[in-house]
Amino acid sequence: MSYSTRTVYPVYPSTRLRRDVHLAAKCYTPEKSNLRGLTLLLLHCIGSHKEAWEPTLRHILAADALRTGPPTIREVWSFDMPNHGEAAQKNGSLLKSLKKPLTVDDYAESVRHFIASDVLRGHRLVGIGHSLGATAQILTTIPELEGPAPVVYETIIMVEPPLQTLECWEENLEAQNSLIEGTARGALRRRDTWDSREDAKRYFAERFPWDSWNSQVLELYVRHGLRELESPGNTCLSGVTLCCPKEQEGPAYAYLAGHFRAVEHLRSGLDPFLPVHWVIGEDEDIAPDYIHQSMMRLRPVASARKVPNAGHFVVQQNPEGLANALMRVLFKVKEEVTLARL
């Protein structure tokens, strides 16, 4: 399945930061695009980048092209969190000048601004977020006193969301605190420079969690999750470093307010008729099943699916398995709308 891509870098006035912020958004348009089809909005997890979805996306678009009748997908947009990937490079001066790291709230604000720009006016939006990206997806639907209007989706698909009810958090406080604090400390202490991309790839291939990643996803991470080192004089040094500075990544794991805000919106604020689907990895490696169960009891889900041979990093570990799970939702959404129009 062939498709074309283009990346845009709009600047928006952040009401949270009171500064101008760059957004990096990449569009994937199938060769046979359906103007009445779905437009997918993809949001990544902490420490990732917008291109991480590409192996999954290739499977979805290839399967869509083989289906009879009009394609399901109109186009796909994938967004960098403003301190990740290309966006982090565009916002380099901003990130250095801020006295605090960006949060999931800033990710959600950037997506709301993009949707409010009318680029996608008339599109049928389906939100697909992985981990922190899933939280950001929910936050885009919350009305704010300032800034753009909430995003209106036809369907939301939560991929390994980190959400849990406050009751679940309090019942498992010691275990949850240990996990979050350990992850945040690990991010701050991690190695963040290498002599070359090849050197970095060898390093990742031997260590958790990268050693379990699909080879295409790892290649994309080395290409898009790293950048060339720069000296204070803006001249290139020999070596690469993380696009998302670890001083930005570490605190993102420890910031919980945005996640609990999303939980409360799912409990009582989100349109009860909006389908919310749950997709998780079969392996309980990071996010225990009880946190997912707490959320499914909070609000009935439209469907729940498990992806084999994958855990919390399902996007990175099993793109084909994830694509299969997503297709079962996406193709059903298209069929239900088609029948409704008959």
N, C-alpha and C positions, 0 to 999 in steps of 0.2 A: 504494500500500500504506500503510494507516494504522497507526500504532503510538502507544502512550502512553510517556511518559518520567517518571522520578522520579530525583532525586539524593539520595544519603545522605552524611552526613559523620561517620562513626564516628571515635572517638579510640582509638588503640591505644598500649600501652606499648612503645616501641622498645627492644629489647635492645641495639641498636647504639649508639644515642644516649643511652640511659638517661634519656629524656624522653618525655612524651606527645606524639604526633604525630597531626594530623588527616589523614584520607584523604577524598578526594572521588571518589565512584563514581557513574556515571550508568547507569541501567538503561533499556533500550529493549525494550518488550514488544509484539510484533506483535498486531494485532487478532485474528488466528487463530493462536493460539499452540499448539504441540504439546508436551504435557507429557513426551512421550518423545523430543522432539527435542534438538538440540544447543544448548548455552549457550556463546556466544562471549565470550571475555575479550580485550579490546583494549588494547594498551599502545602509547603514542606515542613519537616520537623526541625528542631534545633540542630545546628551544626551542618545543615544540608544546603541545598540550592535548588533553583527552579528546574534545572535540567535533570534532576534525579528521577523525575517521573517518566523520562523518555522511553526506557525499555518497556515499562508497563503500557505506555501510550501506543507504542508501535503494535503491540498485540491487539489492543482494542480497535485501532483504526484498520488493521488488516482484517480482523473478523467482521467489522462493520462493512467493509468493502465487498465481502463475499455474501452478505445477506441479500435476499430477494427484496425488491421494492426499494424505496428511497433510503439513503443512509440515515442512521440515527444521529450522527454527529454533524453539527454545523461547523464548529471550530473549538479550539481548546486554548485557554490562557493559563500560563503558569507564572507565579509571582515569587520573586525573592523577598524575604523579609529584609527591611531596609539596612540591616547590619550583616547581611549574608550575601554570598555570591557577588555578581556584578554590582548589585545595589550597594554593597559595602564599599566597593572601590569608588563608586560615584559619590558616596557619602563620607569618604575618608576624612575630610576636614571637619565635618560635623561631628563624627564619632569621637575624634580627638578632643574637640572643644567641649563636649557634653560632660557634665559631672556625674552622670548616672548612665547605666546601660539601658538600651531599648528593651521593651517588653512585648509580650503578646498583644497588648493593647495597641502598641504602635503598628504592629503588623496588620491588625484589623483595620486601623484607621487608614493605612495606605491603600488597602483594597477598596474600602468604601469610597475614597476619593477617586480611584480609577473608575469604578462603576458610575459614579456621579458625573463623570466627564462626558457621558452620552456615547462613548465609543461602542457600547453594547446595548444601545437603546433598541428595544424590540426583541432582544435575544431571550431565549428560554434558558435560564441559568440553573446549573446543577453544581453545587459546591462539594468538592472532595478535598478533605484536609487530613493530613497525617500527623498524629501526636499533637504537638503545639499548634500545628496548622489546623487541626480539627477544632481546637478551642477558638482560634482566631476566626474560623468560619462562623461559629455561633455568635461571637462578639460583633461581627459585621451586621447582625440582624437586630441589635439593640439600639433603640433611639437614643441619641445624645443631645445634650443641651446646645452644643456647638458642633459645627462640621456637617458633613454630608448626611443625607437620609439613609436609613437602614437599607441593606441589600435585600431584595425579594427573590427568593429561590423557588424553583418548582420542587426540588428535592435536595436533601443534604445527605452526604455519605461520610460517616465518621470512620476513619481508618486508624485503629489502635489509639483512640483518644485517651489522654492522661486523666480524664475527669473521674471524680468520685464524689459522692455526697459527703457533706460535712459529718454526718453521723458515721459513715464508713471510715472517714479519716480519723475521727476521734477513737473509734473502736480499735484501730490498728496504728495508733499514733507512733509507737516506738519503731515499728518496722518501716513506716512511711517516712518518718524523719531521717532514719538511717539511710534509706535509699536516696532521698533527695540530697541530703547533705553530702553523702559520699560521691554522688554524681557531680555535684557542683564543684567539690574540691578536686575531683579527678580532672575536670575540664580546665580548672585554673592551673593545675600542675602539669598538664600534658605537654609533650614536645610540640613545638609549633614552627620550627624551621628545619629545612632540609637542603642539601647541596643541589638537588635537582628534582624534577618531577619523578624521574625514574627511581631515585633514592627514596622519595616519599612513598611511592607505590610499593616498593619492597618492604618498607617499614610497616605500612598498613596491612599488607598481605599476611603478616605474621602475628597480628595482634587483634584482640577483641575491641570493637565489634566488627571491624572491617574484614577479618579473616573469614567471616561467614557470608559476605556479600557476593552477589552476582558479579561476574567479571566485567560486564558492561557498565554496571552501576559504579563499580570501583574506578573504572577508567574515566567515567564522567566526573567523579568526585575529584580525582587528581587533576582533571582539566579545568573544572569550573569551581571547585571548592578551595583551590589554592591560587595564589598570585605571585608574581615576581617580587622579590625584595627590592625596596627602594631606599636609597640613602637620604639624609636630610636635604641634600641638594637636588633631590628628585632624579638622581642617576641610578641606573640599575646595578644592583650588586649581583653576585653569583649565588643564586639560591632562590627558594620559594618559601612562602609562609601561608598560613590560613587566611582566607578572605575574611572570615568572621573572627576578629581578635578574641582570644580566649577570655579576656577581661569583659567582653560582651557575652560570650557563650555561657560561662560559668553561672553568673547571676540569673540568667534566663531560666535555669532549672529550679532555682530557689524562689522565684517569684510566683506566689500562689494566688494572689488576689484576683487576677484576671480569670483564672480557671474556676474559682468558686463563684465568681460573677456569672460565668457561662452556665454553671450548674443551676444557679437560681433562675436564670432565664429559661433554661430547658424545663425547669419545674413549673413555672407559672407565667412566663412572659411570651414564649415562642408560640406562634399560631399552632393550636392543637391539631389542625388538619394538615400541617406541613409534614410530609413523610421524612422521617429521619432513619437512615439505615446504619447498621453497625457492621464493620468488617474488622476482624482481629486475627492475629496469628495464632496458629494452633499451639505453639510452644509458649509456656508461661516463663519466659526468661527474665523479663523486667517488670512488666505490668501484670500483677496477679489478677486472676479471673474475678476475684471478689469485688474489685473496683468496677469492672464492667457490669457485673450483676447488680451492683448498687444503683447504677445509672439506668439500667433496663427496667428496674422496678420503679424508678422515679417517673419515667415517662415511657409508655408503650412504644416499641420500635416497629418500623414498617417491615424490617427483616433483620436477621443477624446471621452472619456467615463467618466461617473459620477458614483460613488459608493454610494448607499443609506446608510443612517444611519451612516454617517462618515463625518468628516471634514478634517482638515489638518493632523491629526494623523490617517489617514485611515489604515495604517499598524497595528496600535495598536487597533483601534476601531472596525473594521469589516474585519477580515482576510478572511472570506468566501466570502464576497462581492467583496473584492479586488481580490481574486483568480479567481472569475468568470470573472471579467474584464480582467485580465491578460491572462486567458485561451483563451478568444476570440481573442486575438492578437497572442498568441503563436501557437495555433492550426492552425490558418490561415496561419502563416508564414511557418509552416511545410507543409501544403497542397499546398501552392503556389510553394515551392521548389520541391515537389514530382511531381507535374504536369509539371514543367519545365524540369524534367529529362525524361519524357515519350517520 
